Amino acid sequence: MVKSNPLRKMVRILVYPNITFNSRGQNIENDSYIQVIKKQISLLNELRDDLWFYLILPKEVASLDFPNTTQLIYPLPTYPPTMRSHFDVDRFKKLVSHSLDIDLVYSHLPEQTHAIKNTLYNLTHHTPNFFGYCHWFDLKEIVTWSVGSFLQNITGVLECERVYLNTQHQKDMVLKQASEHFNNKTISKLKKILTVHYLGVDENEIVNIVVNELRLDK
């Protein structure tokens, strides 16, 4: 932990999740979002001591019980098409009372950006900046359900200062599909917001595989 600076203001971050492991019989600890946010908080805590995270979660998660986190329980559906369109304003209002001091919103589900911003800005005194991380986009090449949420995803991204995604190829595919619906000015803005961020791998998670050379008889 870095040395504390008594003059530095605590930065309070509301984190909106993307949870798919929440159904009966599934261990939420194995969800990829839980793994990502756990590692991010752990590493950030090594760099600075002025961050506080309000983690919106469908249930308490033991591995996210850091000294600088508050878990806000908020029931969420996990089936992707439902997850992307569902937003319970009444429940959400109860989570973000005037007693909270929210400086930033870190959303892992950009489809909900407008709903979150609408609620915070109109019904509370909070006017935080938004940034995010998108685990997937409803691209035509990968969607298997009838109606995707690509447009909601993009309009949500456009309300953020920055949104991280996994690869340059993914970013190119998003911009290509978005260009079918938005003008060049909007595509240019989207291009600046979307930022490729490669998730690292811990050295102890790397598996060494020894491949024996195969000799084929002619």
C-alpha positions as CSV (number, residue, x, y, z in Angstrom):
1,M,0.0,0.0,0.0
2,V,1.3,3.4,-0.9
3,K,1.8,6.0,1.8
4,S,-1.4,7.9,2.8
5,N,-1.8,11.5,1.8
6,P,-4.1,13.3,4.3
7,L,-4.8,16.1,1.9
8,R,-6.1,13.8,-0.9
9,K,-9.8,13.5,-1.3
10,M,-11.3,10.0,-1.3
11,V,-12.5,9.1,-4.9
12,R,-15.7,7.1,-4.7
13,I,-16.5,4.9,-7.7
14,L,-19.9,3.3,-8.3
15,V,-19.3,0.0,-10.2
16,Y,-22.1,-1.5,-12.3
17,P,-21.6,-5.2,-13.1
18,N,-22.0,-7.6,-15.9
19,I,-22.9,-10.9,-14.1
20,T,-23.7,-14.2,-15.9
21,F,-23.0,-16.7,-13.1
22,N,-25.9,-16.0,-10.8
23,S,-28.4,-18.8,-11.6
24,R,-29.2,-21.7,-9.3
25,G,-26.2,-24.0,-8.9
26,Q,-23.7,-21.5,-10.4
27,N,-20.9,-20.1,-8.3
28,I,-20.8,-16.4,-8.7
29,E,-17.1,-16.4,-7.7
30,N,-16.3,-18.0,-11.0
31,D,-17.9,-15.2,-13.1
32,S,-15.4,-13.5,-15.4
33,Y,-16.6,-10.0,-14.2
34,I,-15.9,-11.0,-10.5
35,Q,-12.4,-12.1,-11.5
36,V,-11.7,-8.9,-13.4
37,I,-12.9,-6.4,-10.8
38,K,-11.2,-8.4,-8.0
39,K,-7.9,-8.1,-9.7
40,Q,-8.4,-4.5,-10.7
41,I,-9.2,-3.4,-7.1
42,S,-6.3,-5.5,-5.7
43,L,-3.8,-3.9,-8.1
44,L,-5.2,-0.4,-7.6
45,N,-4.9,-0.7,-3.9
46,E,-1.2,-1.4,-4.3
47,L,-0.8,1.9,-6.2
48,R,-3.0,4.3,-4.2
49,D,-5.1,4.5,-1.0
50,D,-7.7,7.1,-2.0
51,L,-10.2,4.9,-3.8
52,W,-13.5,3.6,-2.5
53,F,-15.7,1.2,-4.5
54,Y,-19.4,0.9,-4.3
55,L,-19.9,-2.5,-5.9
56,I,-23.4,-3.3,-7.2
57,L,-23.9,-7.0,-6.9
58,P,-26.8,-9.5,-6.9
59,K,-25.5,-11.1,-3.8
60,E,-22.6,-10.7,-1.3
61,V,-19.3,-11.9,-2.8
62,A,-16.7,-12.9,-0.3
63,S,-13.7,-12.3,-2.5
64,L,-14.7,-8.7,-3.1
65,D,-14.8,-7.9,0.6
66,F,-11.9,-5.4,0.5
67,P,-11.3,-2.8,3.2
68,N,-12.3,-0.1,0.7
69,T,-15.5,-1.6,-0.8
70,T,-19.1,-1.4,0.0
71,Q,-21.4,-4.1,-1.6
72,L,-24.8,-2.8,-2.6
73,I,-27.1,-5.7,-3.2
74,Y,-29.3,-5.2,-6.3
75,P,-31.1,-8.2,-7.9
76,L,-30.1,-8.7,-11.5
77,P,-31.1,-11.1,-14.3
78,T,-28.2,-13.0,-15.9
79,Y,-29.6,-14.1,-19.3
80,P,-27.8,-11.7,-21.7
81,P,-30.8,-10.3,-23.6
82,T,-32.7,-9.7,-20.4
83,M,-29.7,-8.4,-18.5
84,R,-29.1,-5.7,-21.1
85,S,-32.7,-4.3,-21.2
86,H,-33.6,-4.7,-17.5
87,F,-33.2,-1.7,-15.2
88,D,-35.2,-1.3,-12.0
89,V,-35.4,2.5,-11.3
90,D,-37.1,2.2,-7.9
91,R,-34.6,-0.4,-6.6
92,F,-31.7,1.6,-8.0
93,K,-32.8,4.8,-6.4
94,K,-32.6,3.2,-3.0
95,L,-29.0,2.2,-3.7
96,V,-27.8,5.7,-4.6
97,S,-29.1,7.8,-1.7
98,H,-28.0,11.4,-1.2
99,S,-25.7,10.1,1.6
100,L,-23.4,8.6,-0.9
101,D,-20.6,10.7,-2.5
102,I,-20.2,9.3,-6.1
103,D,-17.4,10.8,-8.2
104,L,-17.2,8.2,-11.0
105,V,-19.4,5.5,-12.5
106,Y,-17.5,2.5,-13.8
107,S,-20.0,0.5,-15.9
108,H,-19.4,-3.0,-17.2
109,L,-22.7,-3.0,-19.0
110,P,-22.8,0.1,-21.3
111,E,-26.3,-0.6,-22.3
112,Q,-27.4,0.7,-18.9
113,T,-25.4,4.0,-19.1
114,H,-28.3,6.2,-20.0
115,A,-30.6,4.7,-17.4
116,I,-28.0,5.1,-14.7
117,K,-27.1,8.6,-15.7
118,N,-30.8,9.6,-16.0
119,T,-31.5,8.4,-12.5
120,L,-28.4,9.9,-10.9
121,Y,-28.5,13.2,-12.6
122,N,-32.3,13.8,-12.3
123,L,-33.1,12.3,-8.9
124,T,-30.0,12.8,-6.8
125,H,-27.2,15.4,-6.4
126,H,-24.7,13.2,-8.1
127,T,-23.3,14.2,-11.5
128,P,-20.3,11.8,-12.0
129,N,-18.3,11.1,-15.1
130,F,-18.8,7.7,-16.7
131,F,-16.3,5.2,-18.0
132,G,-16.6,1.5,-18.7
133,Y,-15.4,-1.8,-19.8
134,C,-17.4,-3.8,-22.4
135,H,-17.1,-7.6,-22.1
136,W,-19.0,-8.2,-25.3
137,F,-20.9,-6.4,-28.1
138,D,-24.0,-7.8,-29.9
139,L,-22.2,-8.1,-33.2
140,K,-24.1,-9.7,-36.1
141,E,-21.5,-12.3,-36.4
142,I,-21.9,-13.7,-32.9
143,V,-25.5,-13.0,-31.7
144,T,-27.5,-16.1,-31.5
145,W,-30.8,-14.6,-30.2
146,S,-33.5,-12.9,-32.3
147,V,-33.1,-9.3,-31.2
148,G,-29.7,-7.9,-30.1
149,S,-28.9,-4.8,-28.1
150,F,-26.2,-3.3,-30.3
151,L,-27.7,0.1,-30.7
152,Q,-28.3,0.5,-26.9
153,N,-24.8,-0.6,-26.4
154,I,-23.4,2.0,-28.7
155,T,-25.6,4.9,-27.4
156,G,-24.4,3.9,-23.9
157,V,-20.8,4.0,-24.9
158,L,-21.3,7.4,-26.4
159,E,-22.3,8.8,-23.0
160,C,-19.0,7.7,-21.4
161,E,-15.6,9.4,-21.3
162,R,-13.9,6.1,-22.2
163,V,-14.9,2.5,-22.6
164,Y,-12.3,-0.3,-22.7
165,L,-12.6,-3.5,-24.8
166,N,-10.5,-6.5,-25.4
167,T,-8.9,-6.3,-28.9
168,Q,-8.3,-4.0,-31.8
169,H,-10.2,-6.5,-34.1
170,Q,-13.2,-6.2,-31.8
171,K,-13.0,-2.4,-32.0
172,D,-12.8,-2.5,-35.8
173,M,-15.9,-4.8,-35.9
174,V,-17.9,-2.5,-33.6
175,L,-17.0,0.6,-35.7
176,K,-17.9,-1.2,-38.9
177,Q,-21.4,-2.2,-37.7
178,A,-22.0,1.2,-36.0
179,S,-21.3,2.9,-39.3
180,E,-24.5,1.3,-40.7
181,H,-26.5,3.4,-38.2
182,F,-24.4,6.6,-37.3
183,N,-22.8,9.4,-39.3
184,N,-19.1,10.0,-39.6
185,K,-19.0,12.6,-36.8
186,T,-20.5,10.1,-34.3
187,I,-18.2,7.3,-35.5
188,S,-15.2,9.6,-35.0
189,K,-16.4,10.2,-31.4
190,L,-16.9,6.5,-30.8
191,K,-13.5,5.7,-32.2
192,K,-11.9,8.0,-29.5
193,I,-14.0,6.6,-26.7
194,L,-13.3,2.9,-27.4
195,T,-9.9,2.0,-26.1
196,V,-8.2,-1.4,-26.5
197,H,-7.1,-2.7,-23.1
198,Y,-5.4,-6.1,-23.0
199,L,-6.1,-8.0,-19.8
200,G,-2.9,-9.3,-18.3
201,V,-2.3,-12.8,-17.1
202,D,-0.5,-13.6,-13.8
203,E,2.7,-15.5,-14.2
204,N,1.4,-18.3,-11.9
205,E,-1.6,-18.8,-14.2
206,I,0.5,-19.5,-17.2
207,V,0.7,-23.2,-18.0
208,N,3.8,-24.5,-19.7
209,I,3.0,-27.1,-22.4
210,V,5.8,-29.2,-23.7
211,V,5.0,-30.4,-27.3
212,N,7.0,-33.4,-28.5
213,E,8.1,-33.2,-32.1
214,L,6.3,-35.8,-34.2
215,R,8.2,-37.6,-36.9
216,L,6.0,-38.9,-39.7
217,D,7.4,-41.7,-41.7
218,K,7.2,-41.1,-45.4
